[in-house]
Amino acid sequence: MTFRNLSSKIACIFLAAYGLSCTPTLDLSDDELAEVIEMEKTPCYQQCPVFKMTLYENGIVKYEGESYVDKEGLWSKKMNINDLRKLAKKFRDSNFFELEDVYRSEIPDQQTVTITFHDNGSSKTVIGKADGRPDIVLELQAQLDEIADSPEGWKEVFTEENPNMLSDGTITNEIVVQLVNGINVDDWINRYAQSEARLVESLSSSGRYWLITFNSSSIDPDLLLENIRNDPDVIGAEFNMQLDGR
């Protein structure tokens, strides 16, 4: 249940006062999110980590751990948008689309790694083992491994309801805003037109609390939240949350 579905409309900055708790949910449907980079590691004859990781254009990272990994099951985290863009640029600069589709190996029991890059409506997949692939592919894999192995930010995912929702219930493309009295909300939302921000609904009879949404692909959600918090006409702002209506 999100804020706009609550029978009593409240701002999430008062969440604790109402005794509501977050329900960890996340929809990582491939139909809703645009993939940028995918990496999959398959089983081998030894204890190789088996998982698939997908990086989406809005910075969400999906990790599906199968075996010999610290994170078994479905996990997610939010990576910095600029870091994602730098990584995508490195894929472009490597002429990834010019590489072979498959690189053969002389060592059959090595792990097979599949890396896919999506760019401007086109996709390229490179498959191979450690000893058969070019150095640039190994470098790209090393950067992806750093993301996968990093212990920071990962949260386990339990259900699927919203493509912009992290597993702690944070909805990264919706912000609850408390405005100063007397502010014309239509004029105010136009300040954030470049982020494709729009009003969803009022959360209070006074008209001071509003739920807004925006295009999380056009701006880093954390950056927009910080900009709104620094707006002189804003008293407070928080990401919307998925709530347990107990």
MIFIZA-153470 format. One line per 8 residues: for each residue x, z, y of N, C-alpha, C. Coordinates in Angstrom, 1 decimal, m for minus. Layout:
N
X:Z:Y:X:Z:Y:X:Z:Y ~ ...
// end
This chain:
246
0.9:0.0:m1.2:0.0:0.0:0.0:0.9:0.0:1.2 ~ 0.8:m1.0:2.1:1.5:m1.1:3.3:0.7:m0.5:4.4 ~ 1.3:m0.4:5.6:0.6:0.3:6.7:m0.6:m0.5:7.1 ~ m0.6:m1.8:7.0:m1.8:m2.5:7.5:m2.9:m2.4:6.5 ~ m2.7:m1.8:5.3:m3.7:m1.6:4.3:m4.2:m0.2:4.2 ~ m3.6:0.7:5.0:m4.0:2.1:5.0:m5.3:2.3:5.7 ~ m6.2:3.1:5.2:m7.5:3.3:5.9:m7.3:4.0:7.2 ~ m6.3:4.9:7.3:m6.0:5.5:8.6:m4.7:5.0:9.0
m4.7:4.2:10.2:m3.6:3.5:10.6:m2.6:4.4:11.3 ~ m1.4:4.5:10.8:m0.4:5.4:11.3:0.9:4.7:11.5 ~ 1.7:5.2:12.3:3.1:4.6:12.5:4.0:5.3:11.6 ~ 5.0:4.5:11.1:5.9:5.1:10.0:6.8:6.1:10.6 ~ 7.0:6.3:11.9:7.8:7.3:12.4:7.2:8.7:12.2 ~ 5.9:8.7:11.8:5.2:10.0:11.5:4.9:10.1:10.0 ~ 5.6:9.3:9.2:5.4:9.3:7.7:5.5:10.6:7.1 ~ 6.5:11.4:7.4:6.7:12.7:6.8:5.6:13.6:7.1
5.1:13.6:8.4:4.0:14.5:8.8:2.7:14.3:8.0 ~ 2.5:13.0:7.4:1.3:12.8:6.7:1.5:13.0:5.2 ~ 2.8:13.4:4.8:3.0:13.7:3.4:3.0:12.5:2.5 ~ 3.3:11.3:3.0:3.3:10.1:2.2:4.7:9.8:1.7 ~ 4.8:9.2:0.5:6.1:8.9:m0.1:6.2:7.4:m0.3 ~ 7.4:6.9:m0.4:7.6:5.4:m0.6:7.5:5.1:m2.1 ~ 6.9:4.0:m2.4:6.9:3.4:m3.7:7.9:2.3:m3.8 ~ 9.0:2.5:m4.7:10.0:1.5:m4.7:9.5:0.2:m5.3
9.4:m0.8:m4.5:8.9:m2.1:m5.0:9.7:m3.2:m4.3 ~ 9.7:m4.4:m5.0:10.4:m5.5:m4.5:9.9:m6.8:m5.2 ~ 9.6:m7.8:m4.5:9.3:m9.1:m5.1:10.4:m10.0:m4.8 ~ 11.1:m10.4:m5.8:12.2:m11.4:m5.7:11.9:m12.7:m6.3 ~ 10.6:m13.1:m6.1:10.2:m14.3:m6.7:10.9:m15.5:m6.1 ~ 11.4:m16.4:m7.0:12.2:m17.5:m6.5:11.3:m18.5:m5.8 ~ 10.0:m18.4:m5.9:9.1:m19.3:m5.2:9.0:m18.9:m3.7 ~ 9.3:m17.6:m3.4:9.1:m17.1:m2.1:10.4:m17.0:m1.3
11.5:m16.8:m2.0:12.8:m16.7:m1.3:13.7:m17.9:m1.5 ~ 14.4:m18.3:m0.5:15.3:m19.5:m0.7:16.7:m19.0:m1.1 ~ 17.1:m19.5:m2.3:18.4:m19.1:m2.8:19.5:m19.9:m2.0 ~ 20.7:m19.2:m1.9:21.8:m19.8:m1.3:22.9:m19.9:m2.3 ~ 23.2:m18.9:m3.0:24.3:m18.9:m4.1:23.8:m18.1:m5.3 ~ 24.1:m18.6:m6.4:23.8:m17.9:m7.7:25.0:m17.9:m8.6 ~ 25.2:m16.8:m9.3:26.3:m16.7:m10.3:25.8:m16.0:m11.5 ~ 26.1:m16.6:m12.7:25.6:m16.1:m13.9:26.8:m16.0:m14.9
27.0:m14.9:m15.5:28.0:m14.7:m16.5:27.4:m14.4:m17.9 ~ 27.8:m15.2:m18.9:27.2:m15.1:m20.2:28.0:m14.2:m21.1 ~ 27.5:m13.9:m22.3:28.2:m13.0:m23.2:29.5:m13.7:m23.8 ~ 30.4:m13.0:m24.2:31.6:m13.5:m24.9:31.9:m12.6:m26.1 ~ 33.0:m12.9:m26.8:33.3:m12.2:m28.0:33.8:m10.8:m27.8 ~ 34.1:m10.4:m26.5:34.5:m9.1:m26.2:33.5:m8.4:m25.3 ~ 33.8:m7.4:m24.6:32.9:m6.6:m23.8:32.9:m7.2:m22.4 ~ 32.4:m8.4:m22.2:32.3:m9.0:m20.9:31.0:m8.6:m20.2
31.1:m8.4:m18.9:29.9:m8.1:m18.2:28.9:m9.3:m18.1 ~ 27.7:m9.0:m18.5:26.7:m10.1:m18.6:25.6:m9.8:m17.5 ~ 25.5:m10.7:m16.5:24.6:m10.5:m15.5:24.3:m11.8:m14.7 ~ 23.3:m11.8:m13.9:23.0:m12.9:m13.0:22.8:m12.3:m11.6 ~ 23.5:m12.9:m10.6:23.3:m12.4:m9.2:22.9:m13.6:m8.3 ~ 21.9:m13.4:m7.5:21.4:m14.4:m6.6:21.4:m13.9:m5.1 ~ 22.0:m14.7:m4.2:22.1:m14.4:m2.8:21.0:m15.3:m2.1 ~ 20.1:m14.6:m1.3:19.1:m15.3:m0.6:19.4:m15.5:0.8
18.7:m16.5:1.5:19.1:m16.8:2.9:18.8:m15.7:3.9 ~ 17.9:m14.7:3.5:17.6:m13.6:4.4:18.5:m12.4:4.2 ~ 19.6:m12.6:3.3:20.5:m11.5:3.1:20.2:m10.6:1.9 ~ 19.0:m10.8:1.3:18.7:m10.0:0.1:19.5:m10.5:m1.1 ~ 20.1:m9.6:m1.9:20.9:m9.9:m3.0:20.1:m9.4:m4.3 ~ 19.9:m10.2:m5.2:19.2:m9.8:m6.5:20.3:m9.8:m7.6 ~ 20.3:m8.7:m8.4:21.2:m8.5:m9.5:20.5:m8.1:m10.7 ~ 20.6:m9.0:m11.7:20.0:m8.7:m13.0:21.1:m8.4:m14.1
21.3:m7.1:m14.4:22.3:m6.7:m15.3:21.8:m6.7:m16.7 ~ 22.5:m7.3:m17.6:22.1:m7.3:m19.0:22.9:m6.4:m19.9 ~ 24.2:m6.5:m19.9:25.1:m5.7:m20.8:26.5:m5.6:m20.3 ~ 27.1:m4.4:m20.6:28.5:m4.1:m20.2:28.6:m4.1:m18.7 ~ 27.6:m3.6:m18.0:27.6:m3.5:m16.5:27.2:m2.1:m16.1 ~ 27.5:m1.7:m14.9:27.1:m0.4:m14.4:25.6:m0.4:m14.0 ~ 25.1:m1.6:m13.6:23.7:m1.7:m13.2:22.9:m2.5:m14.2 ~ 22.3:m1.9:m15.1:21.4:m2.6:m16.1:20.0:m2.7:m15.5
19.4:m3.8:m15.7:18.1:m4.1:m15.2:18.1:m4.8:m13.9 ~ 17.1:m4.7:m13.1:17.0:m5.4:m11.8:17.3:m4.5:m10.6 ~ 18.2:m5.0:m9.8:18.7:m4.3:m8.6:18.7:m5.2:m7.4 ~ 18.7:m4.6:m6.2:18.8:m5.4:m5.0:19.5:m4.6:m3.9 ~ 20.0:m5.4:m3.0:20.5:m4.8:m1.8:20.5:m5.8:m0.7 ~ 20.8:m5.4:0.6:20.7:m6.2:1.7:22.2:m6.4:2.2 ~ 22.7:m7.6:2.2:24.0:m7.9:2.8:23.9:m8.4:4.2 ~ 25.0:m8.3:4.9:25.1:m8.7:6.3:24.9:m10.2:6.3
24.0:m10.7:7.2:23.8:m12.1:7.3:25.0:m12.9:7.7 ~ 25.8:m12.4:8.6:27.0:m13.1:9.0:28.0:m13.2:7.9 ~ 28.1:m12.2:7.0:29.0:m12.3:5.8:28.4:m13.4:4.9 ~ 27.1:m13.5:4.7:26.5:m14.5:3.9:26.8:m15.9:4.5 ~ 26.7:m16.0:5.8:27.0:m17.3:6.4:28.4:m17.7:6.2 ~ 29.3:m16.8:6.3:30.8:m17.1:6.2:31.1:m17.5:4.7 ~ 30.4:m16.8:3.8:30.6:m17.2:2.4:30.1:m18.6:2.1 ~ 28.9:m18.9:2.7:28.3:m20.3:2.5:29.2:m21.3:3.1
29.8:m21.0:4.3:30.7:m21.9:4.9:32.0:m22.2:4.0 ~ 32.4:m21.1:3.4:33.6:m21.3:2.5:33.2:m22.2:1.3 ~ 32.0:m22.2:0.8:31.5:m23.1:m0.2:31.6:m24.5:0.3 ~ 31.1:m24.7:1.6:31.1:m26.1:2.2:32.5:m26.6:2.3 ~ 33.4:m25.7:2.9:34.7:m26.1:3.2:35.5:m26.4:1.9 ~ 35.1:m25.9:0.8:35.7:m26.1:m0.5:35.3:m27.4:m1.1 ~ 34.4:m28.2:m0.4:33.9:m29.4:m1.0:33.3:m29.2:m2.4 ~ 32.5:m28.1:m2.4:31.9:m27.6:m3.7:31.1:m28.8:m4.4
30.4:m29.6:m3.6:29.6:m30.6:m4.2:30.4:m31.8:m4.8 ~ 31.7:m31.8:m4.5:32.6:m32.8:m5.0:33.2:m32.4:m6.3 ~ 33.1:m31.1:m6.7:33.7:m30.6:m7.9:33.0:m31.2:m9.2 ~ 33.7:m31.1:m10.3:33.1:m31.5:m11.6:31.9:m30.5:m11.9 ~ 31.0:m31.0:m12.7:29.8:m30.2:m13.1:30.3:m29.2:m14.2 ~ 31.2:m29.6:m15.1:31.6:m28.8:m16.2:33.1:m28.9:m16.3 ~ 33.8:m27.7:m16.5:35.2:m27.7:m16.7:35.4:m27.1:m18.1 ~ 36.1:m27.9:m19.0:36.3:m27.6:m20.4:37.5:m26.6:m20.5
37.4:m25.7:m21.5:38.4:m24.7:m21.7:39.1:m24.9:m23.1 ~ 40.4:m24.5:m23.2:41.0:m24.5:m24.5:40.9:m23.2:m25.2 ~ 40.2:m22.2:m24.6:40.0:m20.9:m25.2:38.5:m20.6:m25.3 ~ 38.0:m20.9:m26.5:36.5:m20.8:m26.6:35.9:m19.5:m26.5 ~ 36.6:m18.4:m26.7:36.0:m17.1:m26.6:36.0:m16.5:m25.2 ~ 36.5:m17.3:m24.2:36.4:m16.8:m22.8:34.9:m16.8:m22.4 ~ 34.6:m16.0:m21.4:33.3:m16.0:m20.8:33.0:m17.2:m20.0 ~ 31.8:m17.7:m20.1:31.3:m18.9:m19.3:30.7:m18.3:m18.1
31.1:m18.9:m16.9:30.5:m18.5:m15.6:29.9:m19.8:m15.0 ~ 28.7:m19.6:m14.5:27.9:m20.7:m13.9:27.7:m20.3:m12.4 ~ 28.1:m21.1:m11.5:28.0:m20.9:m10.1:27.2:m22.0:m9.5 ~ 26.1:m21.7:m8.7:25.3:m22.7:m8.1:25.2:m22.5:m6.6 ~ 25.4:m23.6:m5.8:25.3:m23.5:m4.4:24.2:m24.4:m3.9 ~ 23.3:m23.8:m3.0:22.2:m24.5:m2.5:22.5:m24.7:m1.0 ~ 22.3:m26.0:m0.5:22.7:m26.3:0.9:21.9:m27.5:1.4 ~ 21.1:m27.3:2.4:20.4:m28.4:3.0:19.5:m29.2:2.0
18.8:m28.5:1.2:17.9:m29.1:0.2:18.6:m29.6:m1.0 ~ 19.9:m29.5:m1.1:20.6:m30.0:m2.3:21.3:m28.8:m3.1 ~ 21.5:m29.0:m4.4:22.1:m27.9:m5.2:23.2:m28.5:m6.0 ~ 24.2:m27.7:m6.2:25.3:m28.1:m7.1:25.7:m26.9:m8.0 ~ 25.8:m27.2:m9.3:26.2:m26.2:m10.3:27.5:m26.6:m10.9 ~ 28.4:m25.5:m11.0:29.7:m25.7:m11.6:29.8:m24.7:m12.8 ~ 30.1:m25.2:m14.0:30.1:m24.4:m15.2:31.5:m24.4:m15.8 ~ 32.0:m23.3:m16.2:33.3:m23.3:m16.8:33.8:m21.9:m17.2
35.0:m21.9:m17.8:35.7:m20.7:m18.1:36.9:m20.5:m17.2 ~ 37.5:m19.3:m17.3:38.6:m19.0:m16.4:39.7:m20.0:m16.4 ~ 40.2:m20.4:m17.5:41.4:m21.3:m17.6:41.1:m22.7:m17.3 ~ 39.9:m23.1:m17.1:39.6:m24.6:m17.0:39.2:m25.0:m15.6 ~ 38.9:m24.0:m14.7:38.4:m24.3:m13.4:39.4:m24.3:m12.3 ~ 39.2:m25.1:m11.2:40.2:m25.1:m10.1:40.3:m23.7:m9.4 ~ 41.4:m23.5:m8.7:41.7:m22.3:m8.0:40.6:m21.9:m7.0 ~ 40.1:m23.0:m6.3:39.1:m22.7:m5.3:37.8:m22.1:m5.9
37.5:m22.5:m7.1:36.3:m22.0:m7.8:36.5:m20.5:m8.2 ~ 37.7:m20.2:m8.6:38.1:m18.9:m9.0:38.1:m18.0:m7.8 ~ 38.5:m18.5:m6.6:38.5:m17.7:m5.4:37.0:m17.4:m4.9 ~ 36.2:m18.4:m5.1:34.7:m18.2:m4.7:34.1:m17.2:m5.7 ~ 34.5:m17.3:m7.0:33.9:m16.3:m7.9:34.4:m14.9:m7.6 ~ 35.7:m14.8:m7.2:36.2:m13.5:m6.8:35.5:m12.8:m5.7 ~ 35.0:m13.6:m4.7:34.3:m13.1:m3.6:32.9:m12.6:m4.1 ~ 32.3:m13.4:m5.0:31.0:m13.0:m5.5:31.1:m11.8:m6.4
32.2:m11.7:m7.1:32.4:m10.5:m7.9:32.6:m9.2:m7.1 ~ 33.2:m9.4:m5.9:33.3:m8.3:m5.0:31.9:m7.8:m4.6 ~ 31.0:m8.7:m4.3:29.6:m8.3:m3.9:29.0:m7.6:m5.1 ~ 29.1:m8.2:m6.3:28.5:m7.6:m7.5:29.0:m6.2:m7.8 ~ 30.3:m6.1:m7.7:31.0:m4.8:m8.1:30.9:m3.7:m7.0 ~ 30.6:m4.1:m5.8:30.6:m3.1:m4.7:29.5:m2.1:m5.0 ~ 29.9:m0.8:m5.0:28.9:0.3:m5.3:27.9:0.6:m4.2 ~ 28.2:0.0:m3.0:27.3:0.4:m1.8:26.0:m0.4:m1.7
24.9:0.3:m1.4:23.7:m0.4:m1.0:22.8:m0.8:m2.1 ~ 23.2:m0.7:m3.4:22.3:m1.2:m4.5:21.2:m0.2:m4.7 ~ 20.0:m0.7:m4.9:18.8:0.1:m5.3:18.1:m0.6:m6.4 ~ 17.6:0.3:m7.4:16.9:m0.3:m8.5:15.5:m0.7:m8.1 ~ 15.1:m1.8:m8.7:13.8:m2.4:m8.4:12.9:m2.2:m9.6 ~ 11.6:m1.8:m9.3:10.7:m1.4:m10.3:9.5:m2.4:m10.4 ~ 9.0:m2.9:m9.3:7.8:m3.8:m9.4:8.1:m4.9:m8.4 ~ 7.1:m5.8:m8.4:7.2:m7.0:m7.5:6.0:m7.2:m6.7
6.1:m7.0:m5.4:5.0:m7.2:m4.5:5.3:m8.0:m3.2 ~ 6.5:m7.9:m2.7:6.7:m8.5:m1.4:8.1:m9.0:m1.4 ~ 8.3:m10.3:m1.0:9.7:m10.9:m1.1:10.6:m10.4:0.0 ~ 10.1:m9.7:1.0:11.0:m9.1:2.0:11.1:m7.6:1.9 ~ 10.7:m7.1:0.7:10.7:m5.7:0.5:11.9:m5.2:m0.3 ~ 12.6:m4.2:0.1:13.7:m3.6:m0.6:13.1:m2.5:m1.6 ~ 13.9:m2.1:m2.5:13.4:m1.2:m3.6:13.0:0.2:m3.0 ~ 13.5:0.5:m1.9:13.1:1.8:m1.3:11.8:1.7:m0.5
11.2:0.5:m0.6:9.9:0.3:0.1:10.0:m0.2:1.5 ~ 11.2:m0.4:2.0:11.4:m1.0:3.3:11.1:m2.5:3.3 ~ 10.2:m2.9:4.2:9.8:m4.3:4.4:10.6:m4.8:5.6 ~ 11.5:m5.7:5.2:12.6:m6.1:6.2:12.1:m7.1:7.2 ~ 10.9:m7.6:7.1:10.4:m8.6:8.1:9.2:m8.0:8.9 ~ 9.0:m6.7:8.8:7.9:m6.1:9.5:8.4:m4.8:10.2 ~ 8.0:m4.7:11.5:8.5:m3.5:12.3:7.3:m2.9:12.9 ~ 7.2:m1.5:12.8:6.2:m0.7:13.5:6.8:m0.3:14.9
6.1:m0.6:16.0:6.6:m0.4:17.3:5.7:0.5:18.1 ~ 6.2:1.5:18.8:5.5:2.4:19.7:5.9:1.9:21.1 ~ 4.9:1.4:21.9:5.2:0.9:23.2:4.9:2.0:24.3 ~ 5.5:1.9:25.4:5.2:2.7:26.6:3.8:2.4:27.0 ~ 3.1:3.4:27.6:1.7:3.2:28.1:1.7:2.1:29.1 ~ 0.6:1.3:29.1:0.4:0.3:30.1:1.1:m1.0:29.9 ~ 1.8:m1.2:28.8:2.5:m2.5:28.5:1.6:m3.5:28.0 ~ 1.7:m4.7:28.5:0.9:m5.8:28.0:1.6:m6.3:26.7
0.9:m6.1:25.6:1.6:m6.4:24.3:1.8:m7.9:24.1 ~ 0.9:m8.7:24.7:1.1:m10.2:24.5:2.4:m10.6:25.3 ~ 2.6:m10.1:26.5:3.8:m10.4:27.3:5.0:m9.9:26.6 ~ 4.9:m8.7:26.0:6.0:m8.0:25.4:6.5:m8.8:24.2 ~ 5.6:m9.2:23.3:6.0:m9.9:22.1:6.7:m11.2:22.4 ~ 6.4:m11.9:23.5:7.0:m13.1:23.9:8.5:m13.0:24.1 ~ 8.9:m11.8:24.4:10.4:m11.6:24.6:11.2:m11.9:23.3 ~ 10.5:m11.8:22.2:11.1:m12.0:20.9:10.7:m13.3:20.2
10.4:m14.3:21.0:9.9:m15.6:20.5:10.9:m16.3:19.7 ~ 12.2:m16.1:20.0:13.2:m16.8:19.3:13.3:m16.3:17.9 ~ 12.9:m15.1:17.6:12.9:m14.5:16.3:11.6:m14.8:15.6 ~ 10.7:m15.7:16.2:9.4:m16.0:15.7:8.6:m14.7:15.4 ~ 8.7:m13.8:16.3:8.0:m12.5:16.2:6.5:m12.8:16.6 ~ 5.6:m12.1:15.9:4.2:m12.2:16.3:3.5:m10.8:15.9 ~ 2.4:m10.6:16.6:1.7:m9.4:16.4:0.8:m9.5:15.1 ~ 0.8:m8.5:14.3:0.0:m8.5:13.1:m1.3:m7.7:13.4
m1.2:m6.5:13.9:m2.4:m5.8:14.2:m2.0:m4.5:15.0 ~ m2.9:m3.9:15.7:m2.8:m2.6:16.3:m2.9:m1.5:15.3 ~ m2.1:m0.5:15.4:m2.2:0.6:14.4:m2.8:1.9:15.0 ~ m3.3:1.8:16.3:m3.9:2.9:16.9:m4.9:2.5:17.9 ~ m5.9:3.3:18.2:m6.9:3.0:19.1:m6.4:2.9:20.6 ~ m5.3:3.6:20.8:m4.7:3.6:22.2:m4.0:2.3:22.5 ~ m3.7:1.5:21.4:m3.0:0.2:21.7:m1.5:0.4:21.9 ~ m0.9:1.6:21.6:0.5:1.8:21.8:1.3:1.5:20.5
0.7:1.6:19.4:1.4:1.3:18.1:1.0:0.0:17.5 ~ 2.0:m0.8:17.2:1.7:m2.2:16.8:2.6:m2.5:15.5 ~ 2.0:m3.3:14.6:2.8:m3.8:13.5:3.1:m5.3:13.9 ~ 4.4:m5.6:13.9:4.8:m7.0:14.2:5.5:m7.5:12.9 ~ 5.6:m8.8:12.8:6.3:m9.5:11.8:7.2:m10.6:12.5 ~ 8.2:m11.1:11.8:9.2:m12.0:12.3:9.8:m12.8:11.2 ~ 10.5:m13.9:11.5:11.2:m14.7:10.6:12.6:m14.0:10.3 ~ 12.7:m13.4:9.1:14.0:m12.7:8.8:15.1:m13.7:8.5
14.8:m15.0:8.4:15.9:m16.0:8.2:16.5:m16.4:9.6 ~ 15.8:m16.1:10.7:16.3:m16.6:12.0:17.2:m15.5:12.7 ~ 17.1:m14.2:12.2:17.8:m13.1:12.8:18.0:m12.0:11.8 ~ 19.1:m11.4:11.9:19.3:m10.2:11.0:18.3:m9.1:11.3 ~ 17.5:m8.7:10.3:16.5:m7.7:10.6:17.0:m6.4:11.3 ~ 18.2:m6.0:10.9:18.8:m4.8:11.5:19.1:m5.0:13.0 ~ 19.6:m6.2:13.3:19.9:m6.5:14.7:18.6:m6.6:15.5 ~ 17.6:m7.2:15.0:16.3:m7.2:15.8:15.8:m5.8:16.0
15.8:m5.0:14.9:15.3:m3.6:15.1:16.1:m2.9:16.2 ~ 17.4:m3.1:16.2:18.3:m2.4:17.2:17.9:m2.9:18.6 ~ 17.7:m4.2:18.7:17.3:m4.8:20.0:16.0:m4.2:20.5 ~ 15.0:m4.1:19.6:13.7:m3.6:20.0:13.8:m2.1:20.4 ~ 14.6:m1.3:19.6:14.8:0.1:20.0:15.5:0.3:21.3 ~ 16.3:m0.7:21.8:16.9:m0.6:23.1:16.0:m1.2:24.2 ~ 14.9:m1.7:23.9:14.0:m2.3:24.9:13.4:m1.1:25.7 ~ 13.5:m1.2:27.0:13.0:m0.1:27.9:11.5:0.2:27.8
10.8:m0.8:27.3:9.3:m0.6:27.1:8.9:m0.1:25.7 ~ 9.9:0.3:24.9:9.7:0.7:23.6:10.1:2.2:23.4 ~ 9.2:3.0:22.9:9.5:4.4:22.7:10.2:4.6:21.3 ~ 9.7:3.9:20.3:10.3:4.0:19.0:10.0:2.8:18.1 ~ 10.8:2.5:17.1:10.6:1.4:16.2:11.2:1.6:14.9 ~ 10.5:1.3:13.8:11.0:1.4:12.5:10.5:0.2:11.6 ~ 11.3:m0.1:10.6:10.7:m1.0:9.6:9.5:m0.5:9.0 ~ 8.5:m1.4:8.7:7.4:m1.0:7.9:7.8:m0.5:6.5
6.9:0.3:5.9:7.2:0.8:4.6:6.1:0.6:3.6 ~ 6.4:0.4:2.4:5.4:0.4:1.3:5.2:1.9:1.0 ~ 3.9:2.3:0.9:3.6:3.7:0.8:2.8:4.0:m0.4 ~ 3.0:5.2:m1.0:2.2:5.7:m2.0:1.1:6.5:m1.3 ~ m0.2:6.1:m1.5:m1.3:6.7:m0.7:m1.7:8.1:m1.2 ~ m0.9:8.9:m1.8:m1.3:10.2:m2.2:m1.7:11.0:m1.0
// end
